[in-house]
Amino acid sequence: MSDHTAKAPPAALNRRRFLSAAGLGAGAMALSASAAGAGAIAAKAAAGTPDPNIVPVPDWTKTLGPGVNVNSYGKPSPFEKDVVRREVEWLTASRESSVSFTPLYALDGIITPNGLCFVRHHGGEAEIDPDKYRFMVHGMVDKPLVFTLDDIKRMPGRVNRTYFLECAANSGMEWRGAQLNGCQFTHGMIHNVIYTGVPLKAFLDAAGVKPKGKWLLAEGADSAAMTRSIPMEKAMKDCLVAFAMNGEALRPEQGYPVRLVVPGWEGNMWI
């Protein structure tokens, strides 16, 4: 005798449900791997007891350390002395026109510390007096303007923006095969920081760009007099006249007191 009892039809295959289940499975596998790794570390830690760095009591727990403001500007621990920018002496003819590399292998998170951002010089590090610095907008404009650093900081529309910067030559050490061992030298011509400044558009609008003005020439104040041509469309879109990075004034090696930030374009455009 056949069973004619009504039964619910099998659940239809659902792509989202399937992928969700697969994701849970993958998550469980990842969790298991993580737990296994933690277990191995714990086992190693247990095997190391008694730890000679715990018994006897370390010296630093028995003596007073330096007082406040011994270093009026905070510095990394001396035990982190190897986490530094590095250069390749044979790469260029002089250090005044050379590059140092960000130690990517030693960093965590997405923000590059100011003191570890890679450096690319064309004429050495310029030492510019901020009180004498001037930012000039002239040419095909209705009213040529000159701004001091204080003027720039007082301009309305100040913003904070996180931008990624990469030198056009990044990874160049591998163009003809690996030349050095380590990601610092192969991929270290990058940084990612929070820039503070005023959109370039604000200054161009104040000067009144004439309709025929389709390009601008950005010129730096260092001895190399670096210049780069930028389409007016890009200049008006998202370029930034920056005076700070990661909450403090630009470092001299990063263009102090002001640099032009050109998001999404290679680093040599950032005059």
N, C-alpha and C positions, 0 to 999 in steps of 0.2 A: 504494500500500500504506500503510495507516494505521499510525501509530506507537503501539503500545500500551504503550510503556515507562512504568512507574509514575513519576509525578511527585509531589513533595510539594505538598499543597494550599497555596494562597496564605495567607500569615499573616493570621489574623483581625484585624480592626481592634480595636485596644486603646486605650481612651480615655486611660488613664494614659500609655501609650507615646507616643500622639499629642501629648498636652499636654507631655510631657517633651521630645519633639523640638522642639515649638514653642518651649518655654522656652529650649532650647539655641540655637535660631535667633535668638530675641530677644536672648539674651545675646551672641551673636556680633555682632549689629547694634549693641548697646550698646557692645561692645568696640571695634568699628570706629569708632563715633562718638567714643568716648573717645580712641582713637589719633589720629583726625583732629584733635581739639581739641588734644591734646598736640603734634602736629606743627606746628600753626599757632602755638602759643606758642613752640615751639623755633625756628621760622623767624623769628618776631618778635625773639626774643632774639638770634639770630645777626645779624640785620640791625642790631641796636643796637650792635654792637662797632665800634670800641673804646668802652667805656662810660666817660663822664667821671667816674662815681662809683667807678671802679676805678683809673683812671690820671688824675691822680695819686692816691697813697695817701690815704684819708680821715683826717681829724684824729683820729677816735676810736681809730684803730689806733696812734697815735704818742704818746698821753698816758695817764697813769693816771686811772682813774675814781674815784668816791667809795669810801671804805673800808666795811668791814662795819658794820652797825648805824647807818649814817647815818639810815636810816629804820627805827626800831625796830618798826614795823608796816608790812609790805610794801604798796607802792602801785603802780598801773599806770604804765607809761611815760608821760611827759608828751606823747608823740606820740599817745597814745590819749585825749587830753583831750576829744574829742567823743563818746566812748562813755559817756554819762551818762543818768541819768533826766531827763526833761523834764516840765514842767508847761505848762498852758494858762491864762494869767493871767485871761482873761475867762470861764473856765468856772464859777468859783464866786465868791462874794462875798468870801471871805477865804482866806488860805493855811492857816489853822488848821483849816479844814474843806474840804479839797481833795484832789487826787490828782496823783501824778506817775507817769510811764509807763516801763515797761521797754523798753530799746532792742533790740527783737527783731531788727532788721535787722543788728545788729553781733555777735550771739552765735552760738556753735556748740555742738553737743552738747545734752544734755538737762537739765543742771543750771544754774540761774540763779545767778550770783555774788551773794553777800549784798548787796554795795553797789549792785547794779543791780535788785534786786527792787522792783516797783512799790510805792507807798505810798498808803494811803487814810486820811486823818485825819478825825476828827469833832470833835476838841477840841485839836488840836495834838499835839505829841510829848511824852509824859509822861516825866519824869525821875524814876525810882523807885529809891530806895536798896534794893539787894538784901538788906541786913541787916534792913531794916524791913518787907520784903514778907511778906505773909501770905496763904495760900490756905485759905479756909474752906469746909467742907461742913456745912450745917445744914438744918433744916426737918424733913421727914418721914423722919427717920433715928433709929436707936436711940441713937446716940452722936454728937453734934456734935463735929467735929474741926477743929483749926487746924494748918496745916503751914507751917513756914518753908521758905525756898528750899533750905537744906541737907537738911531732911527729905525734900523732893521728890526731890532727887538721890540720896538714900540708899535710897529705896523700891526693893524688889526688882521685877524685871520690866522694867528699862530696855530700850528698843528703839530701833533706828534705822529710820526708814521714809521712803521717797521719796514725796512727795505733791505733787500739782498743785493750785494755788490760782488761782481766777478770780473776779474781782469780778463781781457781778451786772450791773453797767453796762458790762462790757467790750464793745467794738464799738458802744457807744452813739453814738459820733461819726458813725455812718453810719445811724442810725435815720431821720433825715430827709434823707438824702443826705450824701455825703462832705463833712465840714466842714474837714478838714485833709489834707494830703498826707503819706502815710507810714504804714507799719504800726505804728510805735511809738505813734502817737496813736489809731489805729483799733482795734488789738488788743493794746495793751501793758499791759493791766491783768491780767497773769497772771505767775505764776512757778512753778518746779518745783525743789524743794530737798529735801535730806535732813534730816528733823527727828529730833531726839533727845529722848526724854522717857519718861514712864511712862503706861500706859493709864489713862484716867479711871476705868475699872472698878475698879482697885485701891483708889482712894480711896473710891469709893462703897461697895465691899464692906467696907472698914475701918469706915466709919460705920454700915453696916447700913441699907440703904434699906428702908423699910416697904412692905408689899404694895400700899398705896394710892398710893404714889409713882410716878406714871406719866410725869411730866414734870419737868425741872429748869430753873431760870432761871440762865443764866450771866451774870455781871456783871463788867465790866472795871473797872480801877482808874484809868483816865484821867479827865480832867475831864468828858468826855461821859457817863460812867457807862453805856457801851454795855451793853445787855442783850439776850439772845436766848433764846427758849424752845426746848428740845431734847427730843424724846421720850426717855424712859428707855431704850427699846430701842436707839436709836442711840447714846446715851451709853455703854451697856454693851458695844456691839459693837466700835467701833474708834476712838472719840475718844481724843485724846492730850493729856496735859498736858506741853507741850514747853518746854524751857529752852535748847535749842541748835538751830542750823541750819547745815548744811554744816560740821560739826565745830567750831564755835565758838559762844560765847554769842549768843543772839538780839541783833540790833541794836535800839536804842531805837525806831526807826521800825517795827520788826516786833514790838513788844510786850514788850521786855525788862522784867523778867527771865523772864516766863512768859507763854505764850499757849495758848489752847485750840485744838487742831487738830481740825477736823470734816471728815474726808475725804469727797470727793464732793459736798459741800454748798457753796453759794455763799459767797464770801469774807466777807460781813458777819456770818456765823455764827461766824467764827473769832475770838472775843473775846480 
